[in-house]
Amino acid sequence: MTATVDEIAPDLFRITCFNAAANFQFSSFLVRDDEPLLYHTNLRGFFDEIRDGVASVLDPAAIRWVGFSHFESDECGSLNDWLAVAPHAEPLCSFVGARTSVADFADRAPRVPEPGEVVETGSHRFRLIETKHVPHGWDASLLFEETAKTLFCSDLLGHGGDVEALYEGDIVGRSDAYAARQQDGPMAGSVPYTHQTRPILEDLAALDPAVLACMHGSSYLGDGAGALRAFADVLEKNFGPDGG
């Protein structure tokens, strides 16, 4: 398998492996800068493919930051492989993620940004935003790049198929259709709905992202705020106190 590499915004590269058996894409995102950042290490089984994809853009040893949302194999399964390849790389994760998993798992101590702290990599500015249970566990966080207004949104708005790298259509409808097909399957309930879900999604929408960098399926270019609010409506309808 060879990873596909697409520049979906200036200096933002989507590096994707497609699992045909699952009909599902797994994407890592590389930000080229003075201190390059990789978001999602991807599965251990895809390490060689993702590394080769990174190498088509820059020297993998130059990676300085490795970010991910939550402790799950496709998010950070090959974290230690990346730390071995990139001697100056540091993991970026939430406080809960560090305390519950990453500080023990990782071969190098993680960096846990303070609330509101900005990590500057050169021409890009990143903020880690704690988003408990959005998309999944207690340790969840998302990363927002302020300069180009890219939200690295992990499993939010995920959908199947070997689809295009960047989509400008109805990303919420595409995601909802995929979720509906999974209702009775092993992926059912993968995005929980709590009393915090809508406020978290509203806070993310207030960032007014221009690009939503999605782990599974196409990334989205367009009205990111509108997409996140529409996604909150879908979740509330399907899983809220008056739905489901």
CORGI-V820165 format. One record per backbone hydrogen bond with DSSP energy under -1.0 kcal/mol. NH is the residue of the N-H (numbers start at 0). CO is the residue of the C=O. E is the energy in kcal/mol with one decimal. If there is no record, write none. Layout:
nh co e
NH CO E
NH CO E
//
This chain:
nh co e
3 15 -2.4
5 13 -2.2
7 5 -1.0
7 11 -1.6
8 11 -1.2
11 8 -2.7
12 29 -2.9
13 5 -3.3
14 27 -3.2
15 3 -2.4
16 25 -2.5
18 23 -2.9
22 18 -1.2
23 18 -1.8
25 16 -2.8
26 214 -1.6
27 14 -3.0
28 38 -2.5
29 12 -2.6
30 36 -3.1
31 10 -2.4
34 120 -2.2
36 30 -1.7
37 64 -2.6
38 28 -3.3
39 66 -3.0
40 74 -2.6
45 42 -1.4
46 43 -1.6
49 45 -2.7
50 46 -3.0
51 47 -2.3
52 48 -2.0
53 49 -2.6
54 50 -2.6
55 51 -1.0
56 53 -2.2
57 53 -2.9
61 58 -2.5
62 59 -1.5
63 35 -2.6
64 35 -1.8
65 89 -2.3
66 37 -2.8
71 69 -1.2
74 71 -1.0
75 71 -2.7
76 72 -2.6
77 41 -1.3
78 75 -1.7
81 77 -2.0
82 78 -2.3
83 79 -1.6
84 80 -1.7
85 81 -2.8
88 85 -1.7
89 63 -1.8
91 65 -2.7
92 110 -1.7
97 93 -2.4
98 94 -2.4
99 95 -2.8
100 96 -2.0
101 96 -2.5
102 97 -1.7
104 100 -2.5
105 101 -3.0
110 90 -3.6
116 113 -2.5
118 125 -2.9
120 123 -2.2
125 118 -2.6
126 143 -2.5
128 141 -3.2
130 139 -2.1
132 136 -3.0
133 130 -3.0
139 136 -1.7
141 128 -2.5
142 151 -1.2
143 126 -2.6
144 149 -3.1
145 124 -2.9
149 144 -1.5
150 210 -2.7
151 142 -3.1
152 150 -1.1
152 212 -1.3
155 152 -2.2
157 154 -1.5
158 215 -1.3
160 22 -2.7
162 160 -1.4
166 218 -2.6
170 168 -1.7
173 169 -2.1
174 170 -2.2
175 171 -2.9
176 172 -2.4
177 173 -1.8
178 174 -2.5
179 175 -2.5
180 176 -1.6
182 179 -1.1
184 181 -2.0
187 184 -1.7
189 186 -1.3
196 193 -1.4
199 195 -2.2
200 196 -2.5
201 197 -2.9
202 198 -2.2
203 199 -2.1
204 200 -2.4
205 201 -2.0
206 203 -1.1
207 204 -2.2
209 148 -2.9
210 148 -1.6
211 219 -2.4
212 150 -2.5
213 211 -1.0
214 153 -2.7
218 164 -2.4
219 211 -2.4
220 166 -2.3
221 209 -1.9
223 208 -1.4
223 221 -1.8
226 222 -2.2
227 223 -2.4
228 224 -2.2
229 225 -2.5
230 226 -2.3
231 227 -2.0
232 228 -1.9
233 229 -2.1
234 230 -2.5
235 231 -2.5
236 232 -2.6
237 233 -2.3
238 234 -3.1
239 235 -1.7
242 239 -1.6
243 236 -1.0
//
